[in-house]
Amino acid sequence: IAAAIALKDLAKLPVPKEVCEAYGVEGLEFGREYIIPKPLDARLITVVSDAVAKAAIESGVATLPYPKHYPLTSVDEVFNG
């Protein structure tokens, strides 16, 4: 549920120009044609992972504390860091 809520909230934020350029559009705005973030939106990995980690800790499902390297600030941190 935390991931779905994070996606909903992210979809309502301004879309970075890099995402619009990747899809060849001038702009994207929450509405009938844009209800969830695009797969190439780099914010997905930072926002959703943070929300899921926090929900796991709050619900007691997580067996480890909140990661010291969270929240992630870029996709590079996932693979390099």
PyMOL commands that set and color helices and strands:
alter all, ss='L'
color gray80, all
select helices_A, chain A and resi 2-11+17-22+43-59+75-80
alter helices_A, ss='H'
color red, helices_A
deselect
rebuild
show_as cartoon
